């Protein structure tokens, strides 16, 4: 092993030991992303995806329905929250923060205060939503995860996180109401106006 190999190994070990600082650095580099692009870091990989019209329509519909119950300061869209796992800085499509949640001294929301996440599938990044992001939300004990998939025309509702996975999954077709009354969200979400791809 050469000196360069040792230095590279030390640099990688330091990055793995200090994910928060490394995530901060990555997001600083990404601040110049073009407008209209969603930027996330999932397991250390950077994903930039353009906002599609149908994607935005579903996000807006979910946001507006949540606003009938929650004050604006509790409902977020595309706001960075760092989740458990290696280099996970997600900008979820819609997030509901718990009552009384406050930002950290660094100015970020804590994943421990997230009560609900909605992700709308994009063709190029859908594997993240169904895979590593869903796993990170379960590890973080996010009580309710909703994935709206305009390609399938379905909504997948995940609840009851336990041991790094969701124990309950409910799937309904677009046009069917999603009953969230038994969850911390406490309302019924209509999907009749969700467009399909």
Backbone torsions as a table, in degrees:
resi	resn	phi	psi	omega
1	UNK	NA	130.9	-178.9
2	UNK	-86.3	169.9	176.0
3	UNK	-59.8	-39.3	179.0
4	UNK	-63.0	-39.3	178.1
5	UNK	-63.6	-42.8	179.1
6	UNK	-62.8	-44.7	-180.0
7	UNK	-62.2	-42.0	179.4
8	UNK	-65.6	-41.6	177.8
9	UNK	-62.1	-44.4	178.1
10	UNK	-61.1	-40.8	-179.1
11	UNK	-64.7	-41.8	178.6
12	UNK	-66.4	-43.9	178.6
13	UNK	-60.8	-41.1	179.5
14	UNK	-63.9	-40.9	179.6
15	UNK	-63.9	-41.9	179.8
16	UNK	-68.6	-31.8	179.2
17	UNK	-76.1	-22.5	-175.2
18	UNK	-128.9	64.5	-176.5
19	UNK	-59.5	-39.2	-175.7
20	UNK	-60.9	-48.3	179.8
21	UNK	-63.3	-39.7	-179.9
22	UNK	-67.1	-41.6	175.6
23	UNK	-60.3	-43.1	178.2
24	UNK	-58.7	-44.2	179.2
25	UNK	-62.9	-43.1	-179.7
26	UNK	-61.8	-43.4	-179.1
27	UNK	-69.1	-32.3	174.4
28	UNK	-62.9	-40.7	178.7
29	UNK	-64.7	-31.3	-174.4
30	UNK	-90.1	-1.2	-177.9
31	UNK	-59.4	-22.7	-178.7
32	UNK	-91.6	17.8	177.6
33	UNK	-61.1	145.8	-179.5
34	UNK	-59.8	146.1	177.8
35	UNK	-61.9	144.0	-179.4
36	UNK	91.2	1.2	178.0
37	UNK	-109.4	136.1	173.4
38	UNK	-89.2	133.6	-178.7
39	UNK	-121.4	130.1	176.7
40	UNK	-140.6	158.3	171.8
41	UNK	-118.4	117.5	-178.0
42	UNK	-120.8	114.3	-178.8
43	UNK	51.7	40.2	175.9
44	UNK	85.1	-6.2	178.8
45	UNK	-100.2	138.6	-179.4
46	UNK	-90.4	132.7	177.5
47	UNK	-125.4	126.5	175.3
48	UNK	-122.0	122.5	179.3
49	UNK	-131.9	137.7	178.7
50	UNK	-70.9	147.2	178.5
51	UNK	-77.0	119.0	177.5
52	UNK	-90.7	152.1	-176.0
53	UNK	-59.0	-50.7	-179.1
54	UNK	-63.4	-37.3	177.4
55	UNK	-58.3	-49.4	-178.8
56	UNK	-65.0	-37.6	-179.9
57	UNK	-60.0	-40.8	179.3
58	UNK	-68.3	-44.4	178.1
59	UNK	-58.1	-48.1	-178.5
60	UNK	-61.3	-40.2	179.6
61	UNK	-63.4	-46.8	178.5
62	UNK	-61.4	-47.0	-179.7
63	UNK	-57.6	-48.4	-178.1
64	UNK	-62.7	-38.6	178.4
65	UNK	-67.4	-40.0	178.3
66	UNK	-66.0	-32.6	-179.3
67	UNK	-67.5	-15.3	175.7
68	UNK	-69.8	-18.5	-179.8
69	UNK	-114.3	-37.6	-171.4
70	UNK	-106.1	145.7	173.1
71	UNK	-69.3	154.4	-176.8
72	UNK	-52.7	-38.1	-175.7
73	UNK	-66.6	-14.6	178.7
74	UNK	-95.8	-16.6	-177.3
75	UNK	-105.5	122.3	-176.3
76	UNK	-120.0	155.5	174.0
77	UNK	-140.6	129.8	179.1
78	UNK	56.7	35.2	177.6
79	UNK	-104.4	130.7	-176.7
80	UNK	-65.1	131.5	169.4
81	UNK	-134.3	131.6	178.6
82	UNK	-88.6	129.7	-176.2
83	UNK	-113.5	162.2	178.8
84	UNK	-58.1	155.2	-179.0
85	UNK	109.6	176.9	-176.5
86	UNK	-80.3	113.7	174.4
87	UNK	52.8	63.0	178.0
88	UNK	-114.1	99.3	174.4
89	UNK	-117.9	97.7	-173.3
90	UNK	-98.7	146.4	172.5
91	UNK	-118.1	75.3	-174.3
92	UNK	-58.2	150.9	-178.9
93	UNK	-60.9	-44.7	174.9
94	UNK	-141.8	135.9	178.1
95	UNK	-134.9	137.9	172.2
96	UNK	-112.2	125.1	178.7
97	UNK	-91.4	151.1	179.2
98	UNK	-66.8	153.8	174.2
99	UNK	-55.3	132.3	178.2
100	UNK	80.7	4.2	179.0
101	UNK	-64.0	138.9	178.2
102	UNK	-127.6	153.4	176.7
103	UNK	-72.7	155.5	175.9
104	UNK	-71.9	168.2	175.4
105	UNK	-57.5	-23.5	178.1
106	UNK	-81.9	-3.9	177.2
107	UNK	87.8	21.9	-179.7
108	UNK	-116.9	153.0	174.1
109	UNK	-79.3	148.6	-179.8
110	UNK	-93.5	138.6	179.2
111	UNK	-63.5	-25.8	179.7
112	UNK	-64.6	-17.8	-178.9
113	UNK	-100.3	6.4	-179.7
114	UNK	-85.4	126.0	178.8
115	UNK	-102.5	-23.5	-174.4
116	UNK	-154.6	139.8	173.5
117	UNK	-133.2	136.5	170.7
118	UNK	-120.3	131.5	174.4
119	UNK	-119.9	136.3	175.8
120	UNK	-109.4	125.2	-172.8
121	UNK	-67.2	131.3	168.1
122	UNK	-109.4	145.7	-174.6
123	UNK	-55.9	-44.8	-174.7
124	UNK	-78.1	-17.8	-175.5
125	UNK	-126.0	8.6	-179.1
126	UNK	-57.7	-33.9	179.4
127	UNK	-60.7	-30.0	176.6
128	UNK	-68.0	-44.9	-177.0
129	UNK	-63.3	-41.7	179.7
130	UNK	-81.4	-16.7	-175.2
131	UNK	-110.3	-103.0	-171.8
132	UNK	-64.1	-32.0	178.5
133	UNK	-70.3	-45.0	177.0
134	UNK	-58.2	-42.7	178.9
135	UNK	-62.8	-43.4	179.9
136	UNK	-65.3	-39.0	177.5
137	UNK	-63.0	-40.0	179.0
138	UNK	-66.4	-44.0	177.5
139	UNK	-61.0	-37.1	-179.7
140	UNK	-76.1	-3.9	179.9
141	UNK	64.0	33.7	173.2
142	UNK	-66.0	118.5	-171.8
143	UNK	-63.8	-32.9	-175.2
144	UNK	-136.0	123.6	173.7
145	UNK	-121.6	126.1	177.7
146	UNK	-118.9	126.0	176.2
147	UNK	-115.0	116.9	176.5
148	UNK	-98.0	123.4	-175.5
149	UNK	-116.8	97.8	-178.3
150	UNK	-68.4	-15.9	177.7
151	UNK	-78.3	-36.7	176.1
152	UNK	-86.6	-22.9	-172.5
153	UNK	70.6	34.4	-176.6
154	UNK	-136.2	155.5	171.9
155	UNK	-114.1	131.7	176.8
156	UNK	-111.0	122.7	-180.0
157	UNK	-109.7	123.6	180.0
158	UNK	-115.6	129.4	179.2
159	UNK	-138.0	173.8	176.4
160	UNK	59.1	63.4	178.2
161	UNK	-67.6	137.4	179.0
162	UNK	-156.5	131.5	176.0
163	UNK	53.2	41.3	174.3
164	UNK	78.8	16.9	177.4
165	UNK	-149.5	162.9	174.5
166	UNK	-91.8	132.4	-176.0
167	UNK	-88.7	-15.8	-179.1
168	UNK	-126.5	130.2	174.8
169	UNK	-130.8	131.1	176.0
170	UNK	-124.0	132.9	179.4
171	UNK	-121.6	130.4	176.8
172	UNK	-133.2	153.2	177.7
173	UNK	-78.6	149.4	172.3
174	UNK	-52.7	138.7	-176.3
175	UNK	103.5	-15.9	178.1
176	UNK	-100.3	139.2	177.6
177	UNK	-69.0	147.9	176.9
178	UNK	-108.4	115.5	-177.2
179	UNK	-81.6	108.4	176.3
180	UNK	-109.8	14.0	-176.3
181	UNK	-68.1	-22.9	-179.8
182	UNK	-90.3	4.8	-179.3
183	UNK	-113.9	173.4	176.3
184	UNK	-59.3	-20.0	180.0
185	UNK	-68.5	-42.5	172.0
186	UNK	67.4	34.9	174.9
187	UNK	-150.2	171.9	176.3
188	UNK	-105.3	127.8	-177.8
189	UNK	-98.7	124.6	177.0
190	UNK	-90.8	143.6	-178.0
191	UNK	-120.4	11.4	-173.3
192	UNK	-62.8	-23.8	-179.3
193	UNK	-104.7	9.6	177.1
194	UNK	-70.3	120.3	178.3
195	UNK	-78.0	156.5	177.3
196	UNK	-104.8	157.0	173.7
197	UNK	-98.0	NA	NA
